[in-house]
């Protein structure tokens, strides 16, 4: 593996782009459903592809930062703790705020969330099939499942066996829809294990494992090829073109191009000194906050717009773009003053505890 201490700025930028694509998708959907107006001609209906980018990125980042610890069982607790700290506190704060808003101002923001004990526990723990408060947290259940699968590699002495098992699991998920098996509508646990988009995490793992073996010369061709394929897939998706009649369609259309793009970007930056403007880095760093915050804020904003009876499409589009900019700025502020300090504090508590034990 290459030097894992290098901060890959292009990957941070890609995180921001992925999150922004999801935001623009929800702008399009809300505009159509609530205002009966098309946002930018519905060009961003493919924006859900941001999730595919996220999944491949997650597989790569986890492998990139933990590869040297595979086979070392004593790293398990550290890994799980870091992942829990990364996912849960920010998520808990944001959904608690939205649930509180639902109670205090139901006319402004209202969901179908029921405040019974089972509902609350499954939602706060991100259990498979939990009730979503913000409409995007289903992806976090799959993220956590991948972390659990990856953590098993710490108990397998040889890295190659971890890799073989991971690729076997990915191959099984690929073969199931090809053979006509589709468990997406079955019980939530079976759906979690067999979900086609899980393959994208292991595409990211493959990037992390193979990156040092790839020639520097093909970095830019990979970026260009992946970008062209991604844009072509966006057009196909917006035209409702399906290669296969299930979620595996997304893996083909967007997972594979994301694999090429990420491989190329990583290889390019590992051999170049990259300087990216701080605003793009901040958006990437705040991508998780942006991902969790945007949809309820957008939904509430569009309900307000509908009461104003706005009909001019150009004006509506300009207002939506302004709202997106405000949400991005608010997400950056939330990251800097809430998410980042809390994560740093929780991680430092572990270091203090270890120091005291020593």
GUDREN-217794 format. One record per residue: residue number from 1; residue in three letters; x negated, y negated, z negated of N, C-alpha, C in turn. Coordinates in steps of 0.05 Angstrom, whole numbers, always signed. Layout:
GUDREN-217794
   drendo   zalo       nX       nY       nZ      caX      caY      caZ       cX       cY       cZ
      NUM    ala        X        Y        Z        X        Y        Z        X        Y        Z
...
This chain:
GUDREN-217794
   drendo   zalo       nX       nY       nZ      caX      caY      caZ       cX       cY       cZ
        1    unk      -17      +24       +0       +0       +0       +0      -17      -25       +0
        2    unk       -8      -47      +13      -22      -72      +13      -20      -85      -15
        3    unk      -33     -108      -17      -33     -123      -43       -4     -131      -50
        4    unk       +7     -119      -72      +34     -125      -79      +37     -151      -96
        5    unk      +14     -164     -101      +16     -189     -115      +22     -213      -97
        6    unk      +21     -209      -71      +26     -231      -52      +56     -237      -51
        7    unk      +63     -262      -55      +91     -270      -53      +98     -274      -23
        8    unk     +116     -258      -14     +123     -258      +15     +145     -279      +19
        9    unk     +137     -302      +29     +155     -325      +32     +176     -320      +53
       10    unk     +169     -307      +75     +188     -302      +96     +210     -283      +87
       11    unk     +204     -265      +69     +224     -248      +58     +243     -264      +40
       12    unk     +233     -283      +26     +250     -301      +10     +269     -316      +28
       13    unk     +259     -327      +50     +275     -341      +69     +297     -323      +81
       14    unk     +290     -298      +87     +309     -279      +98     +331     -273      +78
       15    unk     +325     -272      +52     +345     -269      +31     +365     -292      +32
       16    unk     +355     -316      +35     +373     -339      +37     +391     -338      +61
       17    unk     +380     -330      +84     +395     -327     +109     +417     -306     +106
       18    unk     +410     -284      +93     +429     -262      +90     +453     -271      +73
       19    unk     +447     -285      +51     +468     -295      +33     +485     -316      +47
       20    unk     +472     -333      +63     +487     -354      +78     +506     -342      +99
       21    unk     +497     -320     +111     +514     -306     +131     +540     -296     +117
       22    unk     +538     -285      +93     +561     -276      +79     +580     -299      +72
       23    unk     +568     -322      +64     +584     -346      +58     +599     -355      +83
       24    unk     +586     -355     +106     +599     -365     +130     +621     -345     +139
       25    unk     +617     -320     +134     +638     -300     +140     +663     -307     +124
       26    unk     +660     -312      +98     +683     -318      +81     +695     -345      +88
       27    unk     +679     -363      +98     +690     -388     +108     +710     -383     +131
       28    unk     +701     -366     +150     +718     -359     +173     +744     -345     +164
       29    unk     +741     -326     +146     +765     -311     +138     +785     -328     +123
       30    unk     +775     -345     +104     +792     -362      +89     +805     -383     +106
       31    unk     +790     -394     +125     +801     -414     +143     +824     -403     +160
       32    unk     +821     -378     +169     +842     -366     +186     +866     -358     +169
       33    unk     +861     -346     +146     +883     -336     +129     +898     -358     +115
       34    unk     +884     -379     +105     +897     -399      +89     +905     -424     +105
       35    unk     +888     -432     +124     +893     -457     +139     +902     -451     +167
       36    unk     +901     -426     +176     +908     -419     +204     +892     -435     +224
       37    unk     +866     -439     +216     +847     -453     +234     +822     -436     +236
       38    unk     +810     -436     +260     +786     -421     +264     +761     -438     +257
       39    unk     +745     -427     +240     +720     -441     +232     +698     -435     +252
       40    unk     +689     -456     +266     +668     -454     +286     +674     -432     +306
       41    unk     +699     -430     +314     +707     -410     +335     +703     -381     +325
       42    unk     +703     -376     +299     +700     -349     +288     +674     -336     +296
       43    unk     +653     -352     +301     +628     -340     +310     +614     -325     +288
       44    unk     +621     -330     +263     +608     -317     +240     +624     -294     +229
       45    unk     +642     -282     +244     +657     -259     +234     +638     -235     +229
       46    unk     +614     -236     +241     +595     -214     +236     +579     -219     +210
       47    unk     +585     -241     +196     +569     -249     +173     +565     -228     +151
       48    unk     +583     -208     +151     +579     -186     +132     +553     -172     +136
       49    unk     +540     -176     +159     +514     -164     +165     +493     -174     +145
       50    unk     +499     -196     +131     +481     -205     +110     +477     -183      +89
       51    unk     +498     -168      +83     +496     -146      +64     +477     -124      +74
       52    unk     +478     -119     +100     +460      -99     +111     +431     -108     +108
       53    unk     +426     -133     +113     +399     -144     +109     +391     -141      +80
       54    unk     +409     -148      +62     +403     -146      +33     +395     -117      +26
       55    unk     +410      -98      +36     +405      -70      +28     +377      -61      +37
       56    unk     +370      -67      +63     +344      -60      +73     +322      -75      +57
       57    unk     +327     -101      +51     +308     -116      +35     +304     -105       +8
       58    unk     +326      -96       -5     +324      -84      -32     +307      -59      -32
       59    unk     +311      -42      -12     +295      -18      -10     +266      -24       -6
       60    unk     +260      -45      +10     +232      -52      +14     +220      -64      -11
       61    unk     +233      -84      -23     +222      -98      -46     +217      -80      -69
       62    unk     +236      -62      -75     +232      -43      -97     +209      -25      -92
       63    unk     +206      -16      -67     +183       +2      -60     +157      -14      -61
       64    unk     +157      -38      -50     +133      -55      -49     +122      -62      -76
       65    unk     +140      -66      -95     +132      -75     -122     +127      -52     -141
       66    unk     +137      -27     -134     +135       -5     -153     +121      +20     -142
       67    unk     +110      +18     -118      +99      +41     -105      +76      +54     -122
       68    unk      +59      +37     -133      +36      +48     -148      +44      +62     -174
       69    unk      +70      +58     -182      +79      +70     -207      +94      +96     -203
       70    unk      +99     +103     -178     +113     +128     -172      +97     +152     -183
       71    unk     +111     +169     -196      +97     +192     -209      +88     +187     -238
       72    unk      +93     +162     -247      +86     +155     -275     +111     +151     -291
       73    unk     +119     +171     -306     +144     +170     -320     +146     +148     -341
       74    unk     +123     +139     -351     +124     +119     -372     +132      +91     -360
       75    unk     +134      +89     -334     +143      +64     -321     +174      +63     -319
       76    unk     +187      +85     -325     +216      +87     -321     +231      +65     -338
       77    unk     +225      +64     -363     +239      +45     -381     +235      +16     -372
       78    unk     +210      +10     -364     +204      -17     -355     +220      -24     -330
       79    unk     +221       -5     -311     +235       -9     -286     +265      -13     -290
       80    unk     +277       +4     -306     +306       +2     -311     +313      -24     -325
       81    unk     +296      -31     -345     +301      -56     -360     +300      -80     -341
       82    unk     +280      -81     -324     +277     -103     -305     +301     -105     -286
       83    unk     +310      -82     -277     +333      -82     -258     +359      -90     -272
       84    unk     +363      -81     -296     +387      -88     -312     +387     -119     -317
       85    unk     +364     -129     -325     +361     -158     -330     +366     -174     -304
       86    unk     +357     -163     -282     +360     -177     -256     +389     -178     -247
       87    unk     +405     -157     -252     +432     -155     -242     +453     -166     -261
       88    unk     +453     -156     -286     +476     -160     -303     +480     -188     -315
       89    unk     +460     -200     -328     +466     -225     -342     +478     -247     -324
       90    unk     +466     -251     -301     +477     -271     -283     +505     -264     -274
       91    unk     +509     -239     -268     +536     -229     -260     +556     -233     -282
       92    unk     +549     -226     -307     +567     -229     -330     +575     -258     -334
       93    unk     +556     -276     -332     +562     -305     -336     +581     -315     -315
       94    unk     +576     -308     -290     +592     -318     -268     +621     -307     -269
       95    unk     +624     -281     -273     +651     -270     -272     +666     -279     -298
       96    unk     +652     -283     -320     +665     -292     -344     +677     -320     -339
       97    unk     +661     -337     -325     +671     -364     -319     +695     -363     -301
       98    unk     +695     -345     -282     +718     -343     -263     +743     -332     -277
       99    unk     +739     -312     -295     +761     -301     -310     +773     -322     -329
      100    unk     +755     -338     -341     +765     -359     -358     +781     -380     -342
      101    unk     +771     -386     -319     +785     -405     -301     +812     -394     -294
      102    unk     +814     -368     -289     +839     -355     -282     +860     -358     -305
      103    unk     +850     -356     -329     +868     -359     -353     +876     -387     -357
      104    unk     +857     -406     -354     +863     -434     -360     +877     -449     -338
      105    unk     +869     -442     -313     +880     -456     -289     +889     -436     -268
      106    unk     +910     -420     -274     +918     -399     -255     +927     -410     -228
      107    unk     +937     -434     -227     +946     -445     -201     +923     -453     -183
      108    unk     +900     -458     -196     +875     -465     -181     +860     -440     -172
      109    unk     +858     -421     -189     +844     -396     -182     +858     -372     -195
      110    unk     +868     -354     -178     +884     -332     -188     +876     -306     -173
      111    unk     +870     -285     -188     +864     -259     -176     +884     -238     -188
      112    unk     +882     -214     -179     +899     -192     -189     +886     -177     -212
      113    unk     +866     -190     -224     +852     -176     -246     +870     -173     -270
      114    unk     +870     -149     -281     +886     -142     -305     +867     -140     -329
      115    unk     +874     -153     -351     +857     -154     -374     +860     -130     -393
      116    unk     +862     -106     -382     +863      -83     -399     +834      -73     -403
      117    unk     +830      -57     -424     +804      -49     -433     +788      -35     -411
      118    unk     +800      -16     -398     +786       +0     -377     +778      -18     -354
      119    unk     +796      -36     -346     +790      -55     -325     +766      -72     -332
      120    unk     +766      -82     -355     +744     -100     -364     +717      -86     -365
      121    unk     +717      -62     -377     +692      -46     -379     +681      -39     -351
      122    unk     +698      -29     -334     +689      -20     -307     +679      -44     -291
      123    unk     +692      -67     -294     +684      -90     -279     +658     -102     -289
      124    unk     +655     -103     -316     +631     -115     -327     +607      -96     -324
      125    unk     +611      -70     -322     +589      -51     -319     +585      -45     -289
      126    unk     +601      -56     -271     +599      -51     -242     +601      -22     -235
      127    unk     +619       -8     -249     +624      +20     -243     +636      +23     -215
      128    unk     +632      +46     -202     +643      +50     -175     +674      +46     -176
      129    unk     +684      +31     -156     +712      +26     -154     +723       +5     -174
      130    unk     +705      -11     -186     +713      -31     -206     +730      -52     -192
      131    unk     +746      -66     -208     +762      -88     -197     +744     -113     -194
      132    unk     +744     -124     -170     +725     -146     -164     +738     -173     -171
      133    unk     +723     -189     -185     +732     -216     -192     +724     -235     -170
      134    unk     +701     -230     -158     +690     -248     -138     +689     -237     -109
      135    unk     +699     -213     -105     +702     -202      -78     +677     -191      -66
      136    unk     +654     -193      -78     +629     -183      -67     +614     -163      -85
      137    unk     +624     -160     -109     +609     -144     -129     +608     -114     -122
      138    unk     +624     -105     -103     +623      -77      -95     +595      -69      -86
      139    unk     +581      -88      -74     +554      -82      -64     +535      -77      -87
      140    unk     +540      -89     -110     +522      -86     -133     +524      -58     -145
      141    unk     +547      -45     -142     +549      -17     -151     +530       +1     -135
      142    unk     +528       -4     -109     +510      +11      -92     +481       +4      -97
      143    unk     +477      -22     -103     +450      -30     -111     +440      -16     -136
      144    unk     +457      -14     -156     +450       -1     -180     +446      +29     -176
      145    unk     +462      +41     -158     +459      +69     -152     +432      +74     -139
      146    unk     +424      +56     -121     +397      +59     -109     +375      +57     -130
      147    unk     +378      +38     -148     +358      +36     -170     +356      +62     -185
      148    unk     +379      +74     -191     +379     +100     -205     +364     +121     -190
      149    unk     +370     +123     -164     +357     +143     -147     +327     +138     -146
      150    unk     +320     +113     -142     +291     +106     -140     +277     +113     -166
      151    unk     +290     +109     -189     +277     +114     -215     +269     +143     -218
      152    unk     +283     +161     -204     +277     +189     -207     +249     +195     -196
      153    unk     +239     +178     -178     +212     +182     -167     +190     +179     -188
      154    unk     +196     +165     -210     +176     +163     -231     +170     +189     -245
      155    unk     +188     +208     -242     +185     +234     -255     +175     +256     -236
      156    unk     +170     +249     -211     +160     +268     -191     +130     +262     -187
      157    unk     +113     +281     -194      +84     +276     -196      +72     +266     -170
      158    unk      +80     +276     -147      +68     +269     -121      +86     +251     -105
      159    unk      +74     +229      -96      +90     +209      -80     +102     +221      -55
      160    unk      +88     +239      -43      +99     +250      -17     +124     +265      -22
      161    unk     +127     +279      -45     +152     +294      -50     +175     +275      -55
      162    unk     +169     +253      -68     +190     +232      -72     +200     +222      -45
      163    unk     +181     +218      -27     +188     +208       +0     +204     +229      +15
      164    unk     +195     +254      +14     +210     +275      +28     +238     +278      +18
      165    unk     +242     +277       -8     +269     +279      -19     +286     +256      -11
      166    unk     +275     +232      -12     +290     +208       -4     +299     +210      +25
      167    unk     +281     +219      +43     +287     +220      +71     +308     +243      +76
      168    unk     +306     +264      +60     +326     +286      +63     +354     +276      +55
      169    unk     +355     +260      +34     +381     +249      +25     +392     +230      +47
      170    unk     +375     +214      +58     +383     +195      +79     +393     +211     +104
      171    unk     +379     +233     +111     +386     +249     +134     +414     +262     +130
      172    unk     +420     +270     +105     +446     +282      +99     +468     +262     +103
      173    unk     +463     +237      +93     +483     +216      +96     +488     +210     +125
      174    unk     +467     +211     +141     +470     +205     +170     +486     +228     +183
      175    unk     +480     +253     +176     +493     +275     +189     +522     +278     +182
      176    unk     +530     +270     +158     +558     +274     +150     +577     +261     +169
      177    unk     +574     +234     +175     +593     +222     +194     +591     +234     +222
      178    unk     +566     +241     +230     +562     +253     +256     +578     +279     +259
      179    unk     +579     +294     +237     +594     +320     +236     +623     +317     +231
      180    unk     +632     +291     +228     +661     +286     +224     +670     +284     +196
      181    unk     +651     +285     +177     +659     +282     +148     +658     +253     +140
      182    unk     +680     +244     +127     +681     +216     +118     +694     +216      +91
      183    unk     +678     +210      +70     +687     +210      +43     +693     +182      +32
      184    unk     +694     +163      +49     +696     +135      +40     +723     +130      +26
      185    unk     +744     +145      +33     +770     +141      +20     +776     +161       -2
      186    unk     +756     +177       -9     +759     +197      -30     +754     +183      -57
      187    unk     +749     +199      -78     +744     +187     -104     +719     +169     -103
      188    unk     +718     +149     -121     +698     +129     -119     +669     +140     -123
      189    unk     +666     +161     -140     +640     +172     -144     +629     +186     -120
      190    unk     +646     +202     -106     +637     +215      -82     +631     +195      -60
      191    unk     +647     +174      -59     +643     +153      -39     +616     +139      -44
      192    unk     +610     +135      -70     +585     +122      -77     +561     +138      -67
      193    unk     +562     +164      -70     +539     +181      -64     +536     +185      -33
      194    unk     +558     +185      -19     +557     +191      +10     +560     +166      +27
      195    unk     +562     +143      +16     +567     +119      +31     +545     +115      +52
      196    unk     +553     +111      +78     +533     +109      +99     +513      +87      +96
      197    unk     +521      +64      +84     +503      +42      +82     +480      +47      +62
      198    unk     +482      +69      +46     +460      +76      +29     +435      +82      +45
      199    unk     +439      +90      +70     +416      +95      +88     +398      +70      +90
      200    unk     +411      +47      +89     +396      +22      +93     +375      +17      +71
      201    unk     +382      +25      +47     +362      +23      +25     +337      +39      +32
      202    unk     +342      +63      +43     +319      +81      +49     +304      +72      +75
      203    unk     +318      +56      +91     +303      +43     +113     +283      +24     +101
      204    unk     +291      +10      +80     +273       -8      +67     +250       +6      +53
      205    unk     +256      +29      +41     +235      +46      +30     +215      +54      +51
      206    unk     +225      +61      +74     +208      +69      +97     +189      +46     +105
      207    unk     +200      +21     +105     +183       -2     +111     +160       -4      +91
      208    unk     +167       -1      +65     +146       -3      +44     +125      +18      +46
      209    unk     +133      +42      +54     +114      +65      +56      +96      +63      +80
      210    unk     +108      +54     +103      +93      +54     +128      +79      +28     +135
      211    unk      +84       +7     +120      +75      -20     +129      +45      -21     +133
      212    unk      +29       -7     +116       +0       -8     +118      -10       +8     +142
      213    unk       +7      +25     +153       -2      +42     +176       +6      +30     +203
      214    unk      +20       +8     +202      +30       -5     +227       +9      -25     +237
      215    unk       +4      -26     +263      -15      -44     +275       -5      -73     +272
      216    unk      -24      -91     +267      -17     -120     +266       -6     -130     +292
      217    unk      -14     -118     +314       -6     -127     +340      +24     -125     +346
      218    unk      +37     -107     +332      +65     -103     +338      +84     -118     +319
      219    unk      +72     -135     +302      +89     -150     +283     +108     -168     +297
      220    unk      +98     -185     +315     +115     -204     +329     +135     -190     +348
      221    unk     +126     -169     +364     +145     -154     +380     +168     -142     +363
      222    unk     +162     -133     +339     +183     -122     +322     +203     -143     +314
      223    unk     +193     -167     +307     +210     -189     +299     +228     -197     +322
      224    unk     +216     -200     +346     +232     -208     +370     +252     -187     +377
      225    unk     +244     -162     +378     +262     -140     +385     +285     -138     +365
      226    unk     +278     -139     +339     +299     -137     +319     +319     -161     +320
      227    unk     +308     -185     +326     +326     -208     +328     +345     -206     +351
      228    unk     +334     -197     +374     +351     -194     +398     +373     -173     +393
      229    unk     +365     -150     +381     +385     -129     +375     +406     -139     +355
      230    unk     +397     -155     +336     +415     -165     +315     +436     -184     +328
      231    unk     +427     -202     +346     +445     -220     +359     +464     -206     +378
      232    unk     +454     -186     +392     +471     -170     +409     +492     -155     +392
      233    unk     +484     -144     +370     +503     -130     +352     +524     -149     +341
      234    unk     +516     -174     +336     +535     -194     +326     +557     -198     +346
      235    unk     +549     -200     +372     +569     -204     +393     +587     -179     +395
      236    unk     +575     -155     +395     +591     -131     +396     +611     -129     +373
      237    unk     +601     -136     +349     +618     -135     +325     +641     -154     +327
      238    unk     +636     -179     +336     +657     -199     +338     +678     -191     +359
      239    unk     +669     -174     +378     +688     -164     +399     +701     -138     +391
      240    unk     +697     -130     +365     +708     -105     +354     +699      -80     +369
      241    unk     +673      -81     +377     +661      -58     +390     +650      -39     +369
      242    unk     +659      -14     +369     +650       +6     +350     +637      +29     +364
      243    unk     +612      +35     +355     +598      +59     +365     +609      +84     +352
      244    unk     +614      +82     +326     +626     +104     +311     +649      +93     +294
      245    unk     +670     +109     +288     +694      +98     +275     +692      +97     +244
      246    unk     +670      +90     +233     +667      +88     +204     +645      +68     +197
      247    unk     +639      +66     +171     +619      +46     +162     +592      +50     +174
      248    unk     +586      +74     +183     +560      +79     +195     +555      +62     +219
      249    unk     +577      +51     +230     +574      +32     +253     +557       +8     +245
      250    unk     +560       -1     +220     +544      -24     +210     +515      -16     +208
      251    unk     +509       +8     +200     +481      +17     +198     +468      +16     +225
      252    unk     +482      +24     +246     +471      +24     +273     +468       -5     +283
      253    unk     +490      -20     +281     +490      -47     +292     +471      -66     +278
      254    unk     +470      -65     +251     +455      -85     +236     +433      -73     +218
      255    unk     +436      -49     +209     +415      -37     +193     +389      -33     +208
      256    unk     +391      -22     +233     +367      -16     +249     +353      -42     +257
      257    unk     +368      -63     +267     +354      -88     +273     +341     -101     +248
      258    unk     +355      -99     +225     +343     -109     +200     +317      -95     +193
      259    unk     +316      -69     +198     +292      -54     +194     +269      -64     +211
      260    unk     +274      -70     +236     +254      -81     +254     +245     -108     +245
      261    unk     +264     -126     +239     +258     -153     +231     +241     -154     +206
      262    unk     +250     -139     +186     +236     -139     +160     +208     -127     +163
      263    unk     +205     -106     +178     +179      -94     +182     +160     -114     +195
      264    unk     +170     -127     +216     +154     -147     +230     +147     -171     +213
      265    unk     +166     -181     +197     +160     -204     +180     +140     -198     +159
      266    unk     +143     -174     +147     +124     -166     +125      +96     -163     +137
      267    unk      +94     -149     +159      +68     -144     +171      +55     -170     +180
      268    unk      +71     -188     +191      +60     -214     +200      +50     -230     +177
      269    unk      +65     -231     +155      +57     -248     +133      +34     -236     +116
      270    unk      +32     -210     +116      +10     -198     +101      -18     -205     +114
      271    unk      -17     -213     +139      -42     -219     +153      -44     -249     +160
      272    unk      -25     -265     +151      -25     -293     +157      -20     -309     +131
      273    unk      -29     -333     +131      -22     -351     +109       +1     -368     +117
      274    unk      +24     -363     +104      +49     -376     +112      +56     -398      +92
      275    unk      +65     -420     +102      +75     -442      +85     +103     -449      +94
      276    unk     +122     -445      +76     +150     -450      +82     +160     -473      +64
      277    unk     +177     -489      +76     +188     -512      +61     +203     -503      +36
      278    unk     +199     -518      +14     +211     -509      -12     +241     -505      -12
      279    unk     +255     -520       +5     +284     -518       +5     +293     -490      +14
      280    unk     +278     -479      +34     +284     -452      +43     +277     -431      +23
      281    unk     +255     -435       +9     +247     -417      -13     +267     -418      -35
      282    unk     +276     -442      -42     +296     -444      -64     +322     -430      -57
      283    unk     +330     -433      -32     +355     -420      -24     +352     -390      -25
      284    unk     +328     -379      -18     +323     -351      -20     +323     -342      -49
      285    unk     +310     -358      -67     +309     -351      -95     +337     -352     -108
      286    unk     +353     -370      -98     +380     -373     -109     +401     -356      -95
      287    unk     +392     -339      -77     +411     -323      -60     +430     -306      -77
      288    unk     +421     -295      -99     +438     -279     -116     +460     -296     -128
      289    unk     +453     -319     -139     +473     -337     -150     +493     -346     -129
      290    unk     +482     -353     -105     +499     -361      -83     +518     -339      -75
      291    unk     +508     -315      -74     +524     -292      -67     +548     -288      -86
      292    unk     +543     -291     -112     +563     -286     -132     +583     -309     -135
      293    unk     +574     -334     -130     +590     -357     -136     +608     -365     -113
      294    unk     +600     -361      -89     +612     -375      -66     +641     -368      -61
      295    unk     +649     -343      -62     +675     -335      -52     +698     -346      -69
      296    unk     +697     -344      -96     +719     -356     -111     +721     -387     -107
      297    unk     +698     -400     -105     +697     -429     -101     +710     -435      -74
      298    unk     +702     -420      -53     +714     -424      -27     +744     -420      -27
      299    unk     +753     -398      -40     +781     -392      -40     +797     -415      -54
      300    unk     +787     -425      -76     +800     -446      -90     +800     -472      -73
      301    unk     +778     -477      -60     +776     -501      -43     +796     -500      -20
      302    unk     +798     -477       -7     +816     -474      +16     +846     -477       +7
      303    unk     +852     -468      -17     +879     -472      -27     +886     -501      -31
      304    unk     +866     -516      -40     +870     -545      -42     +874     -558      -15
      305    unk     +857     -549       +5     +859     -559      +32     +887     -554      +44
      306    unk     +898     -530      +38     +924     -522      +49     +946     -541      +39
      307    unk     +944     -550      +14     +964     -568       +3     +962     -596      +15
      308    unk     +939     -603      +27     +936     -629      +39     +946     -630      +68
      309    unk     +954     -606      +78     +965     -604     +105     +947     -615     +127
      310    unk     +921     -608     +125     +902     -617     +145     +905     -600     +170
      311    unk     +905     -613     +194     +909     -598     +219     +887     -603     +239
      312    unk     +872     -624     +236     +851     -629     +256     +828     -609     +252
      313    unk     +823     -593     +272     +803     -571     +270     +775     -581     +266
      314    unk     +768     -603     +281     +741     -614     +279     +736     -624     +250
      315    unk     +756     -639     +240     +753     -649     +212     +751     -627     +192
      316    unk     +767     -606     +195     +767     -583     +177     +740     -570     +178
      317    unk     +729     -566     +202     +702     -553     +204     +681     -570     +190
      318    unk     +682     -596     +193     +663     -614     +180     +665     -612     +150
      319    unk     +690     -611     +140     +694     -609     +111     +684     -582     +100
      320    unk     +689     -560     +115     +679     -534     +107     +649     -533     +105
      321    unk     +636     -545     +126     +606     -546     +126     +596     -561     +102
      322    unk     +610     -583      +95     +602     -599      +72     +605     -583      +46
      323    unk     +627     -567      +44     +632     -550      +21     +610     -529      +18
      324    unk     +602     -518      +41     +581     -498      +41     +555     -510      +30
      325    unk     +549     -534      +39     +524     -548      +30     +526     -553       -1
      326    unk     +549     -561      -10     +553     -566      -39     +550     -540      -55
      327    unk     +561     -518      -45     +559     -492      -58     +530     -483      -59
      328    unk     +516     -487      -37     +487     -480      -36     +471     -496      -57
      329    unk     +477     -522      -58     +463     -539      -78     +470     -531     -106
      330    unk     +495     -525     -111     +504     -517     -138     +491     -490     -146
      331    unk     +488     -472     -126     +475     -446     -131     +446     -449     -138
      332    unk     +432     -468     -125     +404     -473     -131     +402     -484     -159
      333    unk     +420     -502     -167     +419     -513     -194     +425     -492     -215
      334    unk     +444     -474     -209     +451     -452     -227     +427     -434     -230
      335    unk     +414     -428     -208     +390     -411     -209     +368     -424     -226
      336    unk     +362     -449     -222     +340     -462     -236     +345     -466     -265
      337    unk     +371     -472     -273     +376     -479     -300     +391     -457     -316
      338    unk     +400     -436     -303     +414     -415     -317     +402     -388     -311
      339    unk     +403     -379     -286     +394     -352     -279     +364     -348     -285
      340    unk     +347     -365     -274     +319     -362     -278     +310     -363     -307
      341    unk     +319     -382     -323     +311     -383     -351     +320     -359     -367
      342    unk     +344     -349     -362     +355     -326     -376     +339     -301     -370
      343    unk     +333     -297     -344     +317     -273     -336     +289     -275     -349
      344    unk     +277     -299     -348     +250     -302     -359     +251     -297     -389
      345    unk     +271     -307     -403     +273     -303     -432     +277     -274     -439
      346    unk     +295     -260     -425     +300     -232     -431     +275     -214     -425
      347    unk     +261     -221     -404     +237     -205     -397     +215     -211     -418
      348    unk     +214     -236     -428     +193     -242     -448     +198     -229     -474
      349    unk     +223     -224     -481     +230     -210     -506     +217     -182     -507
      350    unk     +217     -169     -484     +205     -143     -482     +175     -144     -486
      351    unk     +163     -165     -475     +134     -168     -478     +126     -174     -507
      352    unk     +143     -190     -520     +138     -196     -549     +141     -171     -566
      353    unk     +161     -155     -559     +165     -130     -574     +141     -111     -571
      354    unk     +132     -108     -547     +109      -91     -541      +84     -101     -556
      355    unk      +80     -127     -556      +57     -139     -569      +58     -134     -600
      356    unk      +83     -136     -611      +86     -131     -639      +80     -102     -646
      357    unk      +88      -84     -628      +84      -55     -633      +54      -49     -633
      358    unk      +39      -63     -615      +11      -58     -614       -3      -69     -639
